[in-house]
Amino acid sequence: MSEAQNLQQQIQQQVMQSAQDFYGDSLGGLKGQLQNDRAQLESLMEQSPPEAQAQLQEMIDSYTEIEGTLDQAASDQGLDDAVNEAAQQAQEGAAAGGIAEQAQDAAGQAQQQAGQAAQGVQDTAGQAAGQAQDAAGQAVGQVTETAGQATQGVQDAAGGAAQQAQGAAGQVADQAGEAAQGVQDTAGQAAEQAQDAAGQDLNITDAARQKADEMGVDLSQVEGTGAEGRITVKDVTSAAGQ
């Protein structure tokens, strides 16, 4: 066999291997999605009334039948392992999206709790300042009735005490605000890290990732239509429009 024929044969083998890999990844992605959807239907069926369970069971059976068709196609092409591996990766990607959503919910709760705590501290500080001012005013009135000259000194002292109380209340409020901001920043970072971790597992172009950040699109909910299921800018804009 000539060198040209050897080269042509190698090229044909490489093209065939690439086609098989793409075929296996495509089947695996479909199988993983079907398995996730079927699991959700099964969970819904457990919570549904008896009259709706029969219809849901028919849907579940149709998913199972489609999965069997995909398995048969993979077996015919000798790609069982490749398809199962791709299906596992698809399921793990969906699980990562769920973790990111949970982290966002936790971050939102932490921000809300921090805001409530800060408001509580500010309210308490304000009440303390008001009580100090009331006490100072009463002291001034009593001293004024007793002696006119002493009144001025007591008023000065009371004004200083009120000013100190207001200053202390302001410091407490500032510290509470800083603590709340720190909690909010930490919660935001945790949510962002979880989103980044989930986004790193996705097959996505850099342009699509940037577009998702700009439009506030959750990448775990976007289905890619590019090569090997890659998420493109078009996929992100389509998901944002839904």
C-alpha positions as CSV (number, residue, x, y, z in Angstrom):
1,M,0.0,0.0,0.0
2,S,1.4,3.4,-1.0
3,E,2.0,6.3,1.4
4,A,-0.9,8.3,-0.1
5,Q,-3.3,5.4,0.5
6,N,-2.1,5.0,4.1
7,L,-2.7,8.7,4.7
8,Q,-6.2,8.6,3.1
9,Q,-7.0,5.6,5.3
10,Q,-5.9,7.4,8.5
11,I,-8.0,10.4,7.6
12,Q,-11.0,8.2,7.0
13,Q,-10.5,6.6,10.4
14,Q,-10.2,9.9,12.1
15,V,-13.3,11.2,10.5
16,M,-15.2,8.1,11.4
17,Q,-14.0,8.3,15.0
18,S,-15.0,11.9,15.3
19,A,-18.5,11.1,13.9
20,Q,-18.9,8.2,16.4
21,D,-17.8,10.4,19.3
22,F,-20.3,13.1,18.3
23,Y,-23.0,10.5,17.8
24,G,-22.3,9.0,21.2
25,D,-22.3,12.4,23.0
26,S,-25.5,13.3,21.3
27,L,-27.3,10.1,22.3
28,G,-25.8,10.3,25.8
29,G,-27.0,13.9,26.3
30,L,-30.5,12.9,25.1
31,K,-30.5,9.9,27.4
32,G,-29.4,12.0,30.4
33,Q,-32.1,14.5,29.8
34,L,-34.8,11.8,29.4
35,Q,-33.7,10.2,32.7
36,N,-33.9,13.5,34.5
37,D,-37.3,14.3,33.1
38,R,-38.6,10.8,33.8
39,A,-37.4,11.1,37.5
40,Q,-39.3,14.4,37.8
41,L,-42.5,12.8,36.4
42,E,-42.1,9.9,38.9
43,S,-41.8,12.4,41.7
44,L,-44.9,14.3,40.5
45,M,-46.9,11.0,40.2
46,E,-46.2,10.3,43.9
47,Q,-47.7,13.6,44.8
48,S,-50.7,13.5,42.4
49,P,-54.2,12.3,43.0
50,P,-55.1,8.7,41.9
51,E,-57.1,9.9,38.8
52,A,-54.0,11.7,37.4
53,Q,-51.5,8.9,38.1
54,A,-52.6,6.7,35.2
55,Q,-51.9,9.5,32.7
56,L,-48.5,10.3,34.3
57,Q,-47.6,6.6,34.2
58,E,-48.2,6.5,30.4
59,M,-45.8,9.5,30.1
60,I,-43.2,7.7,32.2
61,D,-43.6,4.6,30.1
62,S,-43.1,6.6,26.9
63,Y,-39.8,8.0,28.3
64,T,-38.7,4.5,29.2
65,E,-39.5,3.3,25.7
66,I,-37.5,6.2,24.1
67,E,-34.5,5.4,26.4
68,G,-34.7,1.8,25.3
69,T,-34.6,3.0,21.6
70,L,-31.5,5.1,22.4
71,D,-29.8,2.1,24.1
72,Q,-30.5,-0.1,21.1
73,A,-29.1,2.5,18.7
74,A,-25.9,2.7,20.9
75,S,-25.6,-1.0,21.0
76,D,-26.0,-1.3,17.2
77,Q,-23.1,1.1,16.8
78,G,-21.0,-0.4,19.5
79,L,-21.1,2.9,21.6
80,D,-22.8,1.7,24.8
81,D,-20.0,2.9,27.1
82,A,-19.7,6.3,25.4
83,V,-23.4,6.9,25.5
84,N,-23.7,5.9,29.2
85,E,-20.7,8.2,30.1
86,A,-22.2,11.1,28.2
87,A,-25.6,10.5,30.0
88,Q,-23.9,10.5,33.4
89,Q,-22.2,13.8,32.6
90,A,-25.5,15.3,31.5
91,Q,-27.1,14.3,34.8
92,E,-24.2,15.7,36.8
93,G,-24.5,19.0,34.9
94,A,-28.2,19.2,35.9
95,A,-27.3,18.4,39.5
96,A,-24.7,21.2,39.5
97,G,-27.4,23.6,38.3
98,G,-29.6,22.6,41.2
99,I,-26.8,23.2,43.7
100,A,-26.2,26.7,42.2
101,E,-30.0,27.5,42.6
102,Q,-29.9,26.3,46.2
103,A,-26.8,28.5,46.9
104,Q,-28.6,31.5,45.5
105,D,-31.7,30.9,47.7
106,A,-29.4,30.6,50.8
107,A,-27.6,33.8,49.9
108,G,-31.0,35.6,49.5
109,Q,-32.1,34.3,52.9
110,A,-28.8,35.4,54.5
111,Q,-29.1,38.9,53.0
112,Q,-32.7,39.2,54.3
113,Q,-31.7,38.0,57.8
114,A,-28.8,40.5,57.9
115,G,-31.1,43.4,56.9
116,Q,-33.5,42.4,59.7
117,A,-30.7,42.2,62.2
118,A,-29.3,45.6,61.2
119,Q,-32.8,47.2,61.5
120,G,-33.3,45.7,64.9
121,V,-30.0,47.1,66.1
122,Q,-30.8,50.5,64.7
123,D,-34.2,50.5,66.3
124,T,-32.7,49.6,69.7
125,A,-30.1,52.3,69.4
126,G,-32.7,54.9,68.5
127,Q,-34.8,53.9,71.5
128,A,-31.8,54.2,73.8
129,A,-31.0,57.7,72.5
130,G,-34.6,58.8,73.0
131,Q,-34.6,57.5,76.5
132,A,-31.4,59.3,77.3
133,Q,-32.8,62.5,75.9
134,D,-36.0,62.2,77.9
135,A,-34.0,61.5,81.1
136,A,-31.8,64.5,80.4
137,G,-34.8,66.8,79.8
138,Q,-36.4,65.7,83.1
139,A,-33.2,66.4,85.0
140,V,-33.0,69.8,83.5
141,G,-36.5,70.7,84.5
142,Q,-36.0,69.6,88.1
143,V,-32.8,71.6,88.5
144,T,-34.4,74.6,86.9
145,E,-37.1,74.6,89.5
146,T,-34.5,74.4,92.3
147,A,-32.0,77.0,91.3
148,G,-31.6,79.3,88.3
149,Q,-27.8,79.5,88.3
150,A,-27.4,75.7,88.7
151,T,-29.9,75.3,85.8
152,Q,-27.4,76.4,83.2
153,G,-24.7,74.0,84.3
154,V,-27.1,71.1,84.5
155,Q,-28.5,72.0,81.0
156,D,-24.9,72.0,79.6
157,A,-24.2,68.6,81.2
158,A,-27.5,67.2,80.0
159,G,-26.8,68.4,76.5
160,G,-23.4,66.8,76.6
161,A,-24.9,63.5,77.8
162,A,-27.5,63.6,75.1
163,Q,-24.9,64.3,72.4
164,Q,-22.8,61.4,73.7
165,A,-25.8,59.2,73.7
166,Q,-26.6,60.2,70.1
167,G,-23.0,59.6,69.1
168,A,-23.0,56.2,70.7
169,A,-26.2,55.3,69.0
170,G,-24.8,56.5,65.7
171,Q,-21.7,54.3,66.2
172,V,-23.8,51.3,67.0
173,A,-25.9,51.9,63.9
174,D,-22.8,52.3,61.7
175,Q,-21.3,49.1,63.1
176,A,-24.6,47.3,62.5
177,G,-24.6,48.6,58.9
178,E,-21.1,47.4,58.4
179,A,-21.9,44.0,59.8
180,A,-24.9,43.7,57.5
181,Q,-22.9,44.8,54.5
182,G,-20.2,42.2,55.4
183,V,-22.8,39.5,55.5
184,Q,-24.4,40.6,52.3
185,D,-21.0,40.7,50.6
186,T,-20.1,37.2,51.8
187,A,-23.5,35.9,50.8
188,G,-23.1,37.5,47.3
189,Q,-19.6,35.9,46.9
190,A,-21.0,32.5,47.9
191,A,-23.8,32.7,45.3
192,E,-21.3,34.0,42.7
193,Q,-18.9,31.1,43.5
194,A,-21.6,28.6,43.3
195,Q,-22.8,30.0,39.9
196,D,-19.2,30.0,38.6
197,A,-18.8,26.4,39.8
198,A,-22.0,25.4,38.0
199,G,-21.1,27.4,34.9
200,Q,-17.7,25.8,34.7
201,D,-19.3,22.4,34.2
202,L,-21.3,23.7,31.2
203,N,-20.2,23.4,27.6
204,I,-20.4,27.1,26.6
205,T,-18.6,29.6,24.5
206,D,-16.9,32.6,26.2
207,A,-19.2,35.0,24.2
208,A,-22.3,33.1,25.4
209,R,-21.1,33.2,29.0
210,Q,-20.5,37.0,28.8
211,K,-24.0,37.5,27.2
212,A,-25.6,35.4,30.0
213,D,-23.9,37.6,32.7
214,E,-25.2,40.7,30.9
215,M,-28.8,39.4,30.5
216,G,-29.0,37.7,33.9
217,V,-29.7,34.2,32.3
218,D,-29.2,31.1,34.4
219,L,-26.9,28.9,32.2
220,S,-28.0,25.7,33.9
221,Q,-31.4,26.2,32.4
222,V,-30.1,26.9,28.8
223,E,-30.0,24.0,26.3
224,G,-27.1,24.2,23.9
225,T,-27.7,23.8,20.2
226,G,-24.1,24.1,19.1
227,A,-21.6,21.4,18.4
228,E,-21.5,18.7,21.1
229,G,-24.3,20.5,22.8
230,R,-22.3,23.7,23.3
231,I,-24.3,26.7,24.4
232,T,-24.0,29.7,22.0
233,V,-25.0,33.4,22.2
234,K,-28.2,32.5,20.3
235,D,-29.2,30.0,22.9
236,V,-28.7,32.5,25.7
237,T,-30.7,35.2,23.9
238,S,-33.5,32.7,23.1
239,A,-33.6,31.6,26.8
240,A,-33.8,35.2,27.9
241,G,-36.8,35.8,25.6
242,Q,-38.8,33.0,27.0
